[in-house]
């Protein structure tokens, strides 16, 4: 699966879960209590929500800056798969 398809699918998963997860969790998480899987998935969801998703570098920069905002959505998706 190529990168753009992964980003698109992760973004869709984040959109499906984000409204309920955001209400249940704090707006941002402390970097110390986030697992590696949660951080990676949160970065993927954040990259999918970048304003200019066409440019991979800008999406990556957006993900680096905003991934803590998407930890709740990542936890919800990972938790639903368990």
For each residue, the residues with C-beta under 8 A, 3 or more apart:
1: 5 6
2: 5 6
3: 6 7 56
4: 7 8
5: 1 2 8 9
6: 1 2 3 9 10 44
7: 3 4 10 11 44 47 48 53 59
8: 4 5 11 12 48
9: 5 6 12 13
10: 6 7 13 14 41 44 45 47 48
11: 7 8 14 15 45 47 48 49
12: 8 9 15 16 48
13: 9 10 16 17 45 73 77
14: 10 11 17 18 45 48 49 70 73 74 77
15: 11 12 18
16: 12 13
17: 13 14 20 21 73 76 77 80
18: 14 15 21 22 45 70 72 73
19: 22 23
20: 17 23 24 76
21: 17 18 24 25 72 73 75 76
22: 18 19 25 27 72 73
23: 19 20
24: 20 21 72 76
25: 21 22 29 71 72 75
26: 29 72
27: 22 69
28: 68 69 71
29: 25 26 33 34 68 71 72
30: 33 34
31: 34 39 68
32:
33: 29 30
34: 29 30 31 38 39 42 68 71
35: 38 39
36: 39 40
37: 40 41 78
38: 34 35 41 42 71 74 75 78
39: 31 34 35 36 42 43 67 71 74
40: 36 37 43 44
41: 10 37 38 44 45 74 77 78
42: 34 38 39 45 46 67 68 70 71 73 74
43: 39 40 46 47 63 64 67 70
44: 6 7 10 40 41 47 48 63
45: 10 11 13 14 18 41 42 48 49 70 73 74
46: 42 43 49 50 62 63 66 67 69 70
47: 7 10 11 43 44 50 53 59 60 62 63
48: 7 8 10 11 12 14 44 45 53 59
49: 11 14 45 46 62 66 70
50: 46 47 53 58 59 62 63
51: 58 62
52: 55 58 59
53: 7 47 48 50 59
54:
55: 52 58 59
56: 3 59 60
57: 60 61
58: 50 51 52 55 61 62
59: 7 47 48 50 52 53 55 56 62 63
60: 47 56 57 63 64
61: 57 58 64 65
62: 46 47 49 50 51 58 59 65 66
63: 43 44 46 47 50 59 60 66 67
64: 43 60 61 67
65: 61 62
66: 46 49 62 63 69 70
67: 39 42 43 46 63 64 70 71
68: 28 29 31 34 42 71
69: 27 28 46 66
70: 14 18 42 43 45 46 49 66 67 73 74
71: 25 28 29 34 38 39 42 67 68 74 75
72: 18 21 22 24 25 26 29 75 76
73: 13 14 17 18 21 22 42 45 70 76 77
74: 14 38 39 41 42 45 70 71 77 78
75: 21 25 38 71 72 78 79
76: 17 20 21 24 72 73 79 80
77: 13 14 17 41 73 74 80 81
78: 37 38 41 74 75 81 82
79: 75 76 82
80: 17 76 77
81: 77 78
82: 78 79
